[in-house]
Amino acid sequence: MADSTNIMTITDGTFEDEVAGNDGLTMVDFWAVWCGPCRVVAPVVEELADAYVDKGLRVGKVDVDENPNISAKYGIRSIPTVVFFRGGEEVDRIVGAMPKPVFEEKVQSLL
């Protein structure tokens, strides 16, 4: 799991409070322990969480194995998938292990 204190652990039970109930931009990383590409993306997610916390970005991670309901609700079929939410609504997503500049550009365009 994430080492950054700026990353929330989101579950099926906490999604509504942590993401849907928030008006700002929330980036949610759907991942699994066994997923190699997820381990590649994890440090990028942590870096962005730390770099943009003061700019209004909230970051969370959802373990798809432990939280099948929220993963199914958002049609997560491939991991890693990073979904961006504003006011509980999906505004964009990135599927697959992409380099940091791809994630950073997306965050900057959505903030």
C-alpha positions in Angstrom: 0.0 0.0 0.0 1.0 3.6 -0.2 3.6 5.2 2.1 2.3 8.7 1.5 0.2 10.2 4.3 -1.7 12.1 1.6 -3.3 8.9 0.2 -6.6 7.6 1.5 -7.5 4.0 1.5 -10.9 3.8 -0.1 -13.3 0.9 0.3 -16.7 -0.1 -0.9 -18.0 1.3 2.4 -16.1 4.6 2.4 -16.3 5.5 -1.2 -19.5 7.6 -0.9 -18.0 9.7 2.0 -14.5 10.0 0.6 -15.2 10.5 -3.1 -18.8 11.1 -4.0 -19.3 13.6 -1.1 -16.4 15.7 -2.2 -16.7 18.7 -4.6 -13.0 18.9 -5.4 -10.9 16.8 -7.7 -10.2 13.3 -6.4 -7.8 10.8 -8.2 -8.6 7.2 -7.4 -6.1 4.4 -8.2 -7.8 1.1 -8.7 -5.0 -1.6 -8.1 -4.2 -5.0 -6.6 -1.3 -6.4 -4.7 -0.5 -9.0 -7.4 -0.5 -6.5 -10.2 3.0 -5.7 -11.6 2.0 -2.6 -13.5 0.2 -1.3 -10.4 3.6 -1.4 -8.6 5.0 0.7 -11.4 2.2 3.3 -11.1 2.2 3.4 -7.2 5.2 5.7 -6.8 3.8 8.1 -9.4 0.5 8.3 -7.5 2.3 8.9 -4.3 4.4 11.7 -5.8 1.4 13.4 -7.2 -0.5 13.1 -3.9 2.3 14.8 -2.2 3.0 17.4 -4.9 -0.7 18.5 -5.4 -2.2 18.2 -1.9 -1.9 22.0 -1.4 -3.5 22.6 -4.8 -6.7 20.8 -3.9 -6.1 17.2 -5.3 -7.3 14.4 -3.1 -5.8 10.9 -3.8 -7.1 7.5 -2.9 -6.5 3.9 -3.6 -9.0 1.1 -4.1 -7.8 -2.6 -3.8 -10.0 -4.2 -6.5 -9.8 -7.6 -4.8 -11.1 -6.3 -1.5 -13.6 -3.9 -2.9 -15.4 -5.6 -5.8 -18.6 -3.5 -5.6 -17.1 -0.1 -6.3 -14.7 -1.6 -8.9 -17.7 -3.1 -10.7 -19.8 0.1 -10.4 -17.1 2.0 -12.4 -16.4 -0.8 -14.9 -12.8 -1.4 -13.8 -11.8 -4.3 -16.1 -8.1 -3.6 -16.3 -5.7 -2.4 -13.7 -4.1 -0.1 -12.9 -6.9 2.3 -13.7 -6.8 5.8 -12.3 -10.2 7.5 -12.3 -10.6 11.2 -11.7 -13.8 12.4 -9.9 -15.3 15.8 -9.3 -18.4 16.0 -7.1 -18.7 12.3 -7.2 -18.9 12.2 -11.0 -16.2 10.6 -13.2 -14.5 13.3 -15.3 -11.6 11.3 -16.8 -9.5 8.1 -16.5 -6.2 6.7 -17.4 -5.9 2.9 -18.0 -2.6 1.2 -17.8 0.9 2.0 -16.5 1.7 5.3 -18.1 4.8 7.5 -17.4 4.5 10.3 -14.8 4.2 13.1 -17.3 0.9 11.6 -18.6 -0.6 11.6 -15.1 0.8 15.0 -14.2 -0.6 16.6 -17.4 -4.0 15.1 -16.7 -4.0 16.4 -13.1 -2.9 19.9 -14.2 -5.6 20.0 -16.9 -8.3 19.0 -14.4 -7.4 21.2 -11.4 
